[in-house]
């Protein structure tokens, strides 16, 4: 656990070791959420990072089209 402070304008100042763990660089986009009364800060993945990730699910074209049809049917309801 590491302690930090909130600036006079509400800025958050995470310590260096936490910024390094999360890969937070200047101008890096983050998402803030509140879960069970706790602030959660998550970096937004860049498009390059998304392409570097391994594929979790593989489907063929027919399965993809069926999935899209089901999604469209549900959205029309």
N, CA, C and O of each residue as an XYZ file, in Angstrom:
308
protein
N       0.852     -1.165      0.000
C       0.000      0.000      0.000
C       0.898      1.228      0.000
O       1.891      1.293      0.725
N       0.529      2.199     -0.827
C       1.300      3.434     -0.932
C       0.351      4.609     -0.774
O      -0.770      4.593     -1.282
N       0.810      5.615     -0.072
C      -0.013      6.795      0.164
C       0.430      7.921     -0.757
O       1.611      8.049     -1.079
N      -0.535      8.738     -1.177
C      -0.246      9.884     -2.017
C      -1.171     11.009     -1.599
O      -1.702     10.985     -0.488
N      -1.377     11.984     -2.453
C      -2.232     13.100     -2.090
C      -3.106     13.507     -3.265
O      -2.870     13.101     -4.403
N      -4.109     14.307     -2.975
C      -4.959     14.904     -3.990
C      -4.572     16.372     -4.049
O      -4.471     17.038     -3.019
N      -4.356     16.878     -5.265
C      -3.951     18.268     -5.421
C      -5.079     19.244     -5.125
O      -6.228     18.845     -4.940
N      -4.742     20.516     -5.082
C      -5.715     21.555     -4.739
C      -6.839     21.668     -5.765
O      -7.906     22.197     -5.454
N      -6.614     21.178     -6.983
C      -7.644     21.202     -8.027
C      -8.248     19.818     -8.252
O      -8.936     19.602     -9.250
N      -8.005     18.891     -7.349
C      -8.552     17.544     -7.453
C      -7.686     16.571     -8.231
O      -8.111     15.447     -8.498
N      -6.479     16.979     -8.600
C      -5.596     16.088     -9.355
C      -5.154     14.917     -8.488
O      -4.970     15.046     -7.278
N      -4.991     13.782     -9.135
C      -4.471     12.596     -8.439
C      -3.014     12.410     -8.823
O      -2.637     12.598     -9.980
N      -2.199     12.039     -7.847
C      -0.774     11.873     -8.076
C      -0.337     10.472     -7.666
O       0.173     10.289     -6.561
N      -0.530      9.465     -8.547
C      -0.075      8.125     -8.180
C       1.450      8.081     -8.109
O       2.130      8.712     -8.918
N       1.983      7.342     -7.150
C       3.439      7.223     -7.019
C       4.076      6.574     -8.250
O       3.422      5.853     -9.003
N       5.354      6.848     -8.428
C       6.095      6.371     -9.596
C       5.983      4.863     -9.784
O       5.761      4.399    -10.902
N       6.132      4.087     -8.704
C       6.104      2.611     -8.862
C       4.739      2.132     -9.370
O       4.667      1.147    -10.104
N       3.677      2.807     -8.993
C       2.348      2.421     -9.479
C       2.192      2.827    -10.943
O       1.653      2.060    -11.741
N       2.660      4.026    -11.306
C       2.601      4.456    -12.707
C       3.375      3.491    -13.585
O       2.932      3.152    -14.682
N       4.525      3.048    -13.110
C       5.335      2.111    -13.890
C       4.636      0.762    -14.037
O       4.644      0.177    -15.120
N       4.031      0.263    -12.956
C       3.312     -1.020    -13.018
C       2.186     -0.973    -14.034
O       1.947     -1.945    -14.751
N       1.490      0.164    -14.096
C       0.353      0.301    -15.013
C       0.746      0.803    -16.399
O      -0.091      0.860    -17.300
N       2.007      1.162    -16.571
C       2.444      1.695    -17.861
C       1.883      3.082    -18.139
O       1.639      3.437    -19.292
N       1.680      3.864    -17.086
C       1.111      5.199    -17.242
C       2.207      6.197    -17.591
O       3.124      6.437    -16.805
N       2.097      6.762    -18.759
C       3.020      7.792    -19.233
C       2.236      9.095    -19.349
O       1.006      9.064    -19.327
N       2.907     10.236    -19.473
C       2.177     11.489    -19.670
C       1.221     11.395    -20.867
O       1.574     10.854    -21.915
N       0.033     11.919    -20.698
C      -1.036     11.957    -21.704
C      -1.676     10.597    -21.977
O      -2.500     10.483    -22.884
N      -1.318      9.574    -21.219
C      -1.960      8.262    -21.374
C      -3.378      8.357    -20.861
O      -3.608      8.913    -19.787
N      -4.335      7.827    -21.602
C      -5.739      7.868    -21.195
C      -6.005      6.771    -20.165
O      -5.468      5.667    -20.258
N      -6.847      7.099    -19.179
C      -7.232      6.145    -18.151
C      -8.745      6.195    -17.973
O      -9.398      7.171    -18.341
N      -9.283      5.128    -17.404
C     -10.698      5.045    -17.076
C     -10.803      4.972    -15.563
O     -10.089      4.204    -14.918
N     -11.697      5.774    -14.999
C     -11.954      5.767    -13.563
C     -13.304      5.109    -13.316
O     -14.288      5.435    -13.981
N     -13.354      4.181    -12.361
C     -14.611      3.592    -11.915
C     -14.577      3.512    -10.391
O     -13.516      3.526     -9.768
N     -15.764      3.428     -9.821
C     -15.864      3.250     -8.380
C     -16.478      1.879     -8.142
O     -17.573      1.594     -8.625
N     -15.778      1.035     -7.401
C     -16.237     -0.314     -7.093
C     -16.187     -0.499     -5.581
O     -15.123     -0.423     -4.967
N     -17.344     -0.740     -5.000
C     -17.429     -0.944     -3.550
C     -16.749      0.175     -2.762
O     -16.030     -0.082     -1.797
N     -16.982      1.408     -3.181
C     -16.421      2.546     -2.476
C     -14.940      2.789     -2.709
O     -14.324      3.587     -2.003
N     -14.367      2.114     -3.687
C     -12.939      2.286     -3.993
C     -12.782      2.837     -5.402
O     -13.528      2.465     -6.308
N     -11.816      3.719     -5.582
C     -11.503      4.258     -6.895
C     -10.611      3.263     -7.629
O      -9.585      2.830     -7.105
N     -11.013      2.906     -8.843
C     -10.224      2.002     -9.677
C      -9.775      2.794    -10.901
O     -10.599      3.403    -11.584
N      -8.485      2.787    -11.178
C      -7.917      3.488    -12.328
C      -7.310      2.447    -13.253
O      -6.447      1.670    -12.845
N      -7.769      2.436    -14.510
C      -7.256      1.468    -15.480
C      -6.807      2.190    -16.735
O      -7.529      3.050    -17.240
N      -5.623      1.860    -17.253
C      -5.187      2.483    -18.503
C      -6.061      2.006    -19.664
O      -6.488      0.852    -19.703
N      -6.318      2.908    -20.602
C      -7.049      2.552    -21.822
C      -6.028      1.977    -22.792
O      -5.002      2.600    -23.065
N      -6.309      0.799    -23.304
C      -5.377      0.152    -24.237
C      -5.307      0.924    -25.546
O      -6.316      1.407    -26.059
N      -4.095      1.029    -26.072
C      -3.918      1.626    -27.399
C      -4.279      0.573    -28.441
O      -4.347     -0.616    -28.131
N      -4.504      1.005    -29.656
C      -4.835      0.057    -30.730
C      -3.685     -0.923    -30.945
O      -3.909     -2.092    -31.258
N      -2.467     -0.447    -30.779
C      -1.301     -1.325    -30.934
C      -1.306     -2.420    -29.874
O      -1.016     -3.578    -30.172
N      -1.634     -2.055    -28.644
C      -1.678     -3.040    -27.562
C      -2.769     -4.070    -27.812
O      -2.587     -5.254    -27.529
N      -3.897     -3.623    -28.339
C      -4.983     -4.561    -28.632
C      -4.569     -5.575    -29.693
O      -4.905     -6.754    -29.585
N      -3.844     -5.130    -30.714
C      -3.407     -6.051    -31.764
C      -2.334     -7.014    -31.281
O      -2.198     -8.111    -31.823
N      -1.567     -6.616    -30.263
C      -0.513     -7.488    -29.731
C      -1.060     -8.629    -28.888
O      -0.395     -9.651    -28.718
N      -2.276     -8.460    -28.354
C      -2.861     -9.495    -27.496
C      -3.194    -10.736    -28.314
O      -3.548    -10.660    -29.491
N      -3.070    -11.868    -27.656
C      -3.430    -13.106    -28.340
C      -4.953    -13.206    -28.414
O      -5.670    -12.658    -27.577
N      -5.418    -13.909    -29.421
C      -6.853    -14.072    -29.614
C      -7.419    -15.009    -28.554
O      -6.884    -16.092    -28.315
N      -8.489    -14.587    -27.933
C      -9.110    -15.384    -26.882
C     -10.134    -16.331    -27.487
O     -10.247    -17.483    -27.070
N     -10.872    -15.846    -28.463
C     -11.930    -16.641    -29.081
C     -11.748    -16.608    -30.593
O     -11.496    -15.554    -31.178
N     -11.876    -17.746    -31.201
C     -11.815    -17.810    -32.655
C     -13.125    -18.374    -33.166
O     -13.581    -19.424    -32.712
N     -13.733    -17.663    -34.123
C     -14.957    -18.152    -34.756
C     -14.796    -18.032    -36.259
O     -14.001    -17.229    -36.747
N     -15.556    -18.836    -36.991
C     -15.484    -18.722    -38.438
C     -16.512    -17.688    -38.916
O     -17.301    -17.178    -38.121
N     -16.495    -17.391    -40.190
C     -17.346    -16.343    -40.750
C     -18.821    -16.647    -40.542
O     -19.589    -15.747    -40.203
N     -19.233    -17.890    -40.736
C     -20.647    -18.257    -40.554
C     -21.100    -18.024    -39.105
O     -22.195    -17.513    -38.867
N     -20.258    -18.401    -38.152
C     -20.591    -18.169    -36.740
C     -20.697    -16.679    -36.445
O     -21.561    -16.253    -35.679
N     -19.820    -15.892    -37.053
C     -19.857    -14.446    -36.857
C     -21.170    -13.861    -37.383
O     -21.808    -13.052    -36.709
N     -21.567    -14.272    -38.585
C     -22.813    -13.749    -39.164
C     -24.027    -14.164    -38.330
O     -24.948    -13.367    -38.150
N     -24.040    -15.374    -37.829
C     -25.142    -15.817    -36.970
C     -25.188    -14.993    -35.683
O     -26.260    -14.594    -35.229
N     -24.041    -14.752    -35.116
C     -23.963    -13.922    -33.916
C     -24.522    -12.530    -34.189
O     -25.287    -12.008    -33.378
N     -24.158    -11.922    -35.311
C     -24.650    -10.587    -35.674
C     -26.160    -10.592    -35.893
O     -26.843     -9.645    -35.503
N     -26.690    -11.649    -36.514
C     -28.150    -11.745    -36.720
C     -28.867    -11.807    -35.374
O     -29.872    -11.126    -35.170
N     -28.349    -12.625    -34.457
C     -28.949    -12.723    -33.124
C     -28.901    -11.375    -32.408
O     -29.875    -10.972    -31.774
N     -27.792    -10.695    -32.508
C     -27.648     -9.397    -31.871
C     -28.655     -8.397    -32.444
O     -29.265     -7.630    -31.699
N     -28.826     -8.408    -33.760
C     -29.781     -7.507    -34.402
C     -31.206     -7.834    -33.964
O     -31.995     -6.925    -33.709
N     -31.542     -9.117    -33.875
C     -32.890     -9.507    -33.429
C     -33.157     -9.002    -32.004
O     -34.233     -8.480    -31.712
N     -32.179     -9.162    -31.141
C     -32.342     -8.699    -29.750
C     -32.472     -7.190    -29.669
O     -33.229     -6.678    -28.843
N     -31.742     -6.466    -30.517
C     -31.789     -5.003    -30.502
C     -33.123     -4.475    -31.005
O     -33.553     -3.393    -30.607
N     -33.788     -5.240    -31.887
C     -35.077     -4.805    -32.442
C     -36.212     -4.945    -31.431
O     -37.256     -4.318    -31.609
N     -36.049     -5.735    -30.389
C     -37.110     -5.957    -29.412
C     -37.358     -4.786    -28.541
O     -38.228     -4.836    -27.671
